[in-house]
């Protein structure tokens, strides 16, 4: 195999592929990048860590066709330290790969392309098109609530429910839940005769985190999504991003959300976050790898008192609020609370509660004339306060 390409162009093209390179595996093939050179000027780069993968096709001058695997980290590191723009990559019959750039050359070993893991089918008769910015914004709202190594595998990702005119996402772990639904026009690309969209699937946490990085904020940018029984494929510009799906039925999230809270506290989102960030100077204390402190919310009349204490100090703040029903004192993990409030839309947020031991709902509070309203809710479980901290 022999390819001649532009160094800067290739570095830009393959950088996103590094997210699907395995760094800790006994299989050297999934630590590499599969390079397929096809006459006259097509080069396909693929990485796949057995859970998610990325593929991109770029233009290059192909002198000799071939299909080989080269260690991804070594390949991109070598390209970055080269000086000239034109780079030549050769792989001989002895599986020796050489990168030539100007008067410099660097040699490394290669593997046969046939040894690369089989990738899933990258197309399906079940397909739709949606805006990239819509997906990115919604994922940003729910991704913080995904489970991490939860024993209930279905919680280690984000649940999607797709219909003709809406996208809904739900993430949940043992402490928090985030649900976001947006009415949006989807382009149905089904070729199986089904005139309606109705999909439900769970995307793993690692895939979600990488997908957020790959999606564009441009409102005009679109992505086509293919759904199969076990995998999902995203066409993002020239990039193909694919992943396995989590198998299983998602939890009944509507059943665990309390909708009849009596206590309602309306607060300015910016002021509330600012107070919680100051409390984080105390609550972020880590002992033996775990955060031991929490933030206490004391609602009394039209004042929300925010306090926290730990071995490194204490903090106290007050935020003016609009309050309905009785007063309440309740405590939360401060990091979870900040993440939930930040994800909530609008300048005002509403905290809905019942007792110090039941979950709290955080919802956006819109003006009646607001042009764009999002259907979202964030649920957070409280923590038990120590007796000497209740005063």
C-alpha positions in Angstrom: 0.0 0.0 0.0 1.2 3.5 -0.8 -0.7 6.7 -0.2 0.2 10.4 -0.6 -1.9 12.9 1.4 -1.9 16.3 3.1 -0.7 16.1 6.7 -2.9 18.8 8.1 -6.0 17.5 6.3 -5.5 13.9 7.6 -4.8 15.1 11.2 -8.1 17.0 11.1 -10.0 14.1 9.6 -8.7 11.4 12.0 -8.7 13.3 15.3 -12.4 12.6 15.9 -11.7 8.9 15.3 -9.5 8.7 18.4 -12.6 8.5 20.6 -13.2 4.9 19.4 -9.6 3.7 19.9 -9.3 1.3 22.8 -6.4 2.2 25.2 -6.7 -0.8 27.5 -7.2 -4.0 25.6 -5.4 -7.3 24.9 -6.5 -6.9 21.3 -3.9 -4.8 19.4 -6.3 -4.5 16.5 -8.8 -2.2 18.3 -5.9 0.0 19.4 -5.3 0.7 15.8 -6.8 2.6 12.9 -7.9 0.6 9.8 -6.7 2.3 6.6 -8.3 1.2 3.3 -6.7 2.7 0.2 -8.8 2.5 -3.0 -7.8 3.6 -6.4 -7.7 6.3 -7.6 -8.1 8.8 -4.7 -10.1 7.3 -1.9 -8.9 6.5 1.6 -11.2 5.2 4.4 -10.2 5.5 8.0 -12.0 3.4 10.7 -11.6 2.9 14.4 -13.8 0.6 16.5 -13.4 -0.4 20.2 -16.1 -3.0 20.0 -18.7 -0.7 21.6 -18.5 2.4 19.4 -16.8 3.3 16.2 -16.0 6.1 13.7 -15.4 6.0 10.0 -14.5 8.8 7.6 -13.6 8.9 3.9 -11.0 11.4 2.7 -9.3 12.2 -0.6 -5.7 11.0 -1.1 -3.5 10.0 -3.9 -3.5 6.2 -3.9 -0.4 4.9 -5.7 -1.0 1.3 -4.5 -4.2 -0.1 -2.9 -4.1 -1.9 0.4 -5.9 -2.5 3.7 -3.8 -2.4 6.9 -4.1 -1.5 10.6 -1.7 1.0 12.2 -1.5 1.9 15.9 -3.7 5.0 16.1 -1.8 6.8 18.8 1.6 6.3 17.2 0.2 7.3 13.8 -1.3 10.6 14.8 1.6 11.5 17.1 4.0 10.9 14.2 2.0 13.1 11.9 1.8 15.9 14.4 5.6 16.1 14.8 6.3 16.1 11.1 7.1 19.4 9.4 6.2 19.3 5.7 2.6 19.2 4.3 2.9 16.3 2.0 3.2 12.9 3.6 3.6 9.5 2.1 2.5 6.3 3.9 3.7 2.9 2.7 3.1 -0.6 4.0 5.1 -3.5 2.6 4.5 -7.2 2.5 6.4 -7.6 5.8 3.9 -5.4 7.6 6.4 -2.6 8.0 4.7 0.8 7.8 6.8 3.9 6.9 5.8 7.5 7.0 7.8 9.9 4.8 7.6 13.6 5.2 10.3 15.8 3.6 13.6 14.4 4.6 12.1 12.7 7.7 10.9 9.1 7.9 9.4 7.0 10.7 8.8 3.3 10.7 6.4 1.3 12.7 4.7 -2.1 12.5 1.3 -2.8 10.9 -1.3 -5.5 11.0 -3.4 -7.1 8.3 -6.6 -5.3 7.7 -8.5 -8.5 7.6 -7.9 -8.9 11.3 -9.9 -5.8 12.2 -13.1 -6.5 14.1 -16.2 -6.8 12.0 -18.2 -3.6 12.1 -22.0 -3.5 12.2 -24.1 -2.7 9.2 -23.9 1.1 8.7 -27.3 1.6 7.1 -30.9 0.5 7.8 -34.4 0.8 6.4 -35.3 2.6 9.6 -34.0 6.1 9.3 -34.8 9.7 10.1 -33.1 13.2 9.9 -33.0 15.7 12.7 -31.1 18.9 13.5 -27.7 18.4 15.2 -28.1 21.4 17.5 -31.4 19.9 18.8 -29.8 16.7 19.7 -26.8 18.4 21.2 -28.8 20.7 23.4 -31.1 17.9 24.6 -28.2 15.6 25.4 -26.6 18.4 27.3 -29.6 18.6 29.5 -29.9 14.9 30.4 -26.4 13.4 30.1 -25.4 14.4 33.7 -28.0 12.1 35.1 -26.8 8.9 33.4 -25.8 6.0 35.6 -22.1 5.1 35.8 -21.4 1.4 36.3 -24.9 0.9 37.7 -26.0 -2.7 38.3 -29.1 -1.9 36.3 -27.4 -1.8 32.9 -30.2 0.1 31.2 -29.4 3.1 33.4 -25.9 3.4 32.1 -27.0 5.5 29.1 -29.7 7.8 27.8 -33.2 6.5 26.8 -34.5 7.9 23.5 -38.2 7.9 22.3 -38.7 9.1 18.8 -42.1 9.9 17.2 -43.2 11.7 14.0 -43.0 15.2 15.6 -41.0 14.8 18.9 -37.8 13.7 20.5 -37.7 12.7 24.1 -34.7 11.8 26.2 -34.5 10.4 29.8 -31.4 9.7 31.9 -31.6 8.3 35.5 -29.4 6.9 38.2 -30.0 6.1 41.9 -30.1 9.8 42.9 -31.3 11.9 40.0 -33.4 11.9 36.9 -33.6 14.2 33.8 -36.4 14.1 31.3 -36.5 16.4 28.3 -39.0 16.4 25.4 -39.0 18.7 22.4 -41.5 19.0 19.6 -39.5 19.1 16.4 -40.1 18.3 12.7 -38.3 15.1 11.8 -37.7 13.9 8.2 -38.8 10.3 7.9 -36.4 8.2 5.7 -38.0 4.8 6.4 -37.8 2.5 3.4 -39.7 -0.4 5.0 -43.2 1.0 4.2 -43.7 2.4 7.7 -45.2 5.9 7.3 -44.7 6.7 11.0 -41.7 7.1 13.3 -41.9 5.2 16.6 -38.5 4.2 18.0 -37.3 3.6 21.5 -33.6 2.7 22.3 -30.9 3.3 24.9 -27.6 4.8 23.9 -24.6 3.9 26.2 -23.0 6.6 28.4 -19.6 6.6 26.5 -21.4 7.0 23.2 -23.5 9.9 24.5 -20.5 11.7 25.8 -18.6 11.4 22.5 -21.7 12.3 20.5 -22.1 15.6 22.3 -18.5 16.5 21.2 -19.2 15.5 17.6 -22.5 17.3 17.1 -22.6 20.9 15.7 -24.2 23.9 17.3 -25.3 25.2 13.9 -29.1 25.3 13.6 -28.8 24.4 9.9 -26.6 21.3 10.4 -28.5 18.0 10.1 -27.7 14.4 11.0 -29.2 11.3 9.6 -29.8 8.5 12.1 -30.1 4.8 11.2 -31.6 2.5 13.9 -31.1 -1.3 13.9 -32.0 -3.9 16.5 -28.6 -3.7 18.2 -26.9 -0.6 16.8 -27.4 3.1 16.0 -25.5 5.0 13.3 -25.2 8.8 13.0 -24.1 10.5 9.8 -22.5 13.8 11.0 -21.2 15.6 8.0 -18.5 13.4 6.4 -18.2 11.4 9.6 -20.0 8.1 10.4 -20.4 7.5 14.1 -21.8 4.1 15.2 -22.5 2.4 18.4 -24.1 -0.6 20.0 -27.3 -0.1 21.9 -28.0 -1.2 25.5 -30.4 -4.2 25.4 -33.3 -4.2 27.8 -36.5 -2.3 28.8 -36.0 1.1 30.4 -37.5 1.9 33.8 -41.0 3.3 34.1 -39.7 6.9 34.6 -43.2 8.5 34.7 -44.2 6.3 37.7 -41.3 7.5 39.9 -41.8 11.2 39.2 -44.1 12.8 41.9 -46.5 15.2 40.3 -48.6 16.3 43.3 -46.0 18.3 45.3 -47.6 21.0 47.5 -44.6 23.2 48.3 -43.5 25.4 45.4 -40.4 27.7 45.4 -39.7 30.0 42.5 -36.2 31.4 42.3 -33.9 33.2 39.9 -31.8 30.6 38.3 -28.6 32.7 38.1 -28.8 33.8 41.7 -29.5 30.2 42.9 -26.5 28.8 40.9 -24.3 31.5 42.2 -25.1 30.6 45.8 -24.7 26.9 45.2 -21.3 27.6 43.6 -20.2 29.4 46.8 -21.5 26.4 48.8 -19.4 24.1 46.7 -16.2 25.6 48.2 -17.3 23.7 51.3 -19.3 20.7 50.0 -16.6 19.6 47.5 -14.4 18.4 50.3 -13.4 14.8 49.6 -12.6 12.3 52.2 -11.4 8.8 51.2 -12.5 9.5 47.6 -16.1 10.4 48.4 -17.8 13.7 49.0 -19.0 13.7 52.7 -20.8 17.1 52.8 -24.1 18.4 51.5 -26.0 21.7 51.1 -29.0 22.5 53.2 -32.0 24.4 51.8 -34.1 26.2 54.4 -37.3 27.7 52.9 -38.8 30.2 55.3 -41.4 32.7 53.9 -39.9 34.4 50.9 -36.3 33.6 51.7 -34.3 30.5 50.7 -31.4 30.0 53.1 -28.6 28.0 51.6 -25.9 26.7 54.0 -23.3 24.0 54.2 -20.5 23.0 56.6 -17.6 20.6 56.6 -14.3 20.2 58.3 -12.8 22.9 56.1 -15.4 25.6 56.9 -19.0 26.7 56.5 -21.0 28.9 54.2 -24.4 30.7 54.3 -26.4 32.5 51.7 -29.9 33.9 51.2 -31.9 34.1 47.9 -35.2 35.9 47.5 -37.9 33.5 46.3 -41.7 33.2 45.7 -43.0 30.5 48.0 -46.2 28.6 48.2 -47.5 26.4 51.1 -45.5 25.5 54.2 -41.8 26.0 55.1 -39.3 23.2 54.7 -35.7 22.2 55.5 -34.2 19.8 53.0 -30.7 18.8 52.0 -29.1 17.6 48.7 -25.8 16.6 47.2 -24.7 20.0 46.0 -23.0 18.8 42.8 -26.2 17.0 41.7 -28.3 20.0 42.6 -26.1 22.4 40.6 -26.1 20.1 37.6 -29.9 19.9 37.7 -30.5 23.6 38.0 -28.0 24.4 35.3 -29.7 22.1 32.9 -33.1 23.7 33.5 -34.2 26.2 30.9 -35.4 29.8 31.6 -34.4 32.6 33.8 -36.6 31.3 36.7 -36.8 27.8 38.0 -39.4 26.2 40.3 -38.5 23.8 43.0 -41.4 21.5 44.0 -41.2 19.5 47.2 -43.3 17.6 49.8 -41.2 16.4 52.7 -37.4 16.4 53.6 -37.3 12.7 52.6 -39.1 12.7 49.2 -37.7 13.7 45.9 -37.7 17.3 44.6 -38.7 18.3 41.1 -36.9 21.2 39.3 -38.8 22.7 36.4 -38.4 25.8 34.2 -40.8 28.7 34.9 -41.7 30.5 31.7 -43.5 33.8 31.1 -46.9 33.4 29.4 -45.6 35.1 26.3 -42.4 33.0 26.0 -41.8 32.0 22.4 -40.1 28.7 23.0 -41.0 26.4 25.9 -39.3 23.2 26.6 -41.0 20.2 28.2 -38.5 19.2 30.9 -38.3 18.0 34.4 -35.4 17.2 36.7 -35.9 15.0 39.8 -33.4 14.8 42.7 -33.4 12.7 45.8 -32.6 14.4 49.1 -30.0 13.2 51.6 -30.5 12.7 55.3 -29.2 15.5 57.5 -27.3 14.7 60.7 -29.2 15.6 63.8 -26.6 18.1 64.8 -27.0 19.9 61.5 -30.7 20.3 61.6 -30.7 23.2 63.9 
